[in-house]
Amino acid sequence: MAGFVMQSLGCEVAALNTVNFSNHLGYGQAKGRKTPASEVTDMYQGLKDSHLDDFNMMLSGYLPGAEVVEAVAIMARELKYKATMKPGSFFWILDPVMGDNGRLYVAEDVVPAYKNMIKDADLILPNQFEAEYGRYPYLRVILLTFYRTLSGVKITDMDSLKQAITTLHETYRIPHIIVTSIPSLAGPGAEPSLSVVGSTITSNGKPRIFGIKVPQLDCFFSGTGDMFAALMLVRLREAAYNTEGLSETDSWVSADEVEAVDLPLACAAEKVLASMQGVLARTKAKGDLEMEKFYAKDVEVDEKELRLIKSKAYEVRMVRNLDCLMNPEITYKAETV
Amino acid sequence: MAGFVMQSLGCEVAALNTVNFSNHLGYGQAKGRKTPASEVTDMYQGLKDSHLDDFNMMLSGYLPGAEVVEAVAIMARELKYKATMKPGSFFWILDPVMGDNGRLYVAEDVVPAYKNMIKDADLILPNQFEAEYGRYPYLRVILLTFYRTLSGVKITDMDSLKQAITTLHETYRIPHIIVTSIPSLAGPGAEPSLSVVGSTITSNGKPRIFGIKVPQLDCFFSGTGDMFAALMLVRLREAAYNTEGLSETDSWVSADEVEAVDLPLACAAEKVLASMQGVLARTKAKGDLEMEKFYAKDVEVDEKELRLIKSKAYEVRMVRNLDCLMNPEITYKAETV
């Protein structure tokens, strides 16, 4: 998902597979293998040996164990260090993938390992709560625990989330933060919606918080976290390069006078959400048709089988919808929170 | 390379990585790991477990050992068997990758393993001779040995190649064959060119041989064999579906009255070569600029270092040139050989 999205938008991608699975874990089962940390390090060495480590950006996603997290942290620090003489020439997006679909993907010791490396990241993208928020209270607990571990703030509502973001800026000096898929409390008769809340730090460590609200599609998709992260990488770079001089500053942090809603991070997120809404709405429409056909056959299946059928029916229709990626139509705008 | 090309042209791809390397072998060195045959089989089992094995086409590329070749042969036969009640619903393109850039990639016992499975393939695409033809006589020997092993015909010129193709059709009943990158003997003053020679079997096992001649770019690229194979997959399917009823026949073999130059295989190859010439010409132009810059610096490097620099400079510019893939402009037409 992430590799294809970045490639189709013009990035040359060196994919370092931290797992090789037959399918994503939305199916509840998979064959394959987690890449050992030593192999990740070895592959990175291979890139260095042939001078193929001149990366402009890095996106780290699913890292299945603490050792791999540490291996990636070493890579990231080395790449950052190489770029010290050229501010802004290397940017690291850290997507702390920990679980999805109600399952914890990673070993328990991954959370503290992330805590050690998070201060080096330029943008963190905590995993989405997504449609499963509420439906999968376990995941919600993981994510909130993660934030709480990092920020020491107990998150129960938008105010405490803002407080947590503030603490993350202040304590870890993380330049950019985006939290995705925060469910909105819909009033009676209102359509359910999801919010994305983000912030870029100011020179004195304060947040600039914006939010973007999008309609919630009543459907569970797998891979949308990777899709969001990969699109953010492309669009944030684009937005940074559209602001004179910004791409040559450390971590692409906008001048203090830039308002929350005018941040490159906010502009990027608007485009990203437009692309995602396009692809996911089409995915849902096709998936609904497939499920209708299945129900029309009136065969009885058990819960496990139904999950397989549904997972396949709602596989994100990415390759046929490149137009949504390339030409997003912005409908949902960032607002000050 | 292959995965991205197919995805960007609208295919949903399940990539079963038979190797995980830090880089392609054009660099002369790489870190990483060959996937053991048991893991390939395991991944396929994972796809079956979740009903994700409903493939329309399969492209098999680099298989690093005889055991993996056998594992893939079992997969292919099973997928073919599943499709027996629906002729044409599964099509297997076998690209017998054995070497490139003067190096044998695979174990010696791979050649006989291929021999055992080749009769089940719908299209075989022997690896390209490419620019290294002549420059790397070793590779030429491997490829010719492969043909000779299969066909029993010693290939020295176009006539013996035609004879070999005829034998492959007759002996193994391979429906479609394409041999790429056959250097043309240029007359004095003529631009050097490469030919692609292909054939689709007739109902009585005879060949219909066509050739397409393209200008030879004086440059070595890595990954063009995968690019050719992936593009052929997309364009051959498209051509088969453009001929009424053909996609519902076994192996998409055209009726006997269809002339060589009008074969879907020929039409597909024309489009494929147009895309490739576009991408590679742009790659060469950019690569030449990079090398000019390098030479202008006037630093002394050893042969190994120069190879790394050249390999990187001439990395195929794929992601920025999607237009060549999507809208190929046909300039070189198939001719009867």
Interface residues (C-beta under 8 A of the other chain):
Chain A: F4 Q7 S8 G10 C11 E12 V13 A14 L16 N17 N20 F21 S22 N23 Y27 Q29 A30 K31 G32 R33 T35 E39 D42 M43 Y44 Q45 G46 L47 D49 S50 H51 L52 L308 I309 S311 K312 E315 M318 V319 R320 L322
Chain B: F4 Q7 S8 G10 C11 E12 V13 A14 N17 N20 F21 S22 N23 Y27 Q29 A30 K31 G32 R33 T35 E39 D42 M43 Y44 Q45 G46 L47 D49 S50 H51 L52 L308 I309 S311 K312 E315 M318 V319 R320 L322
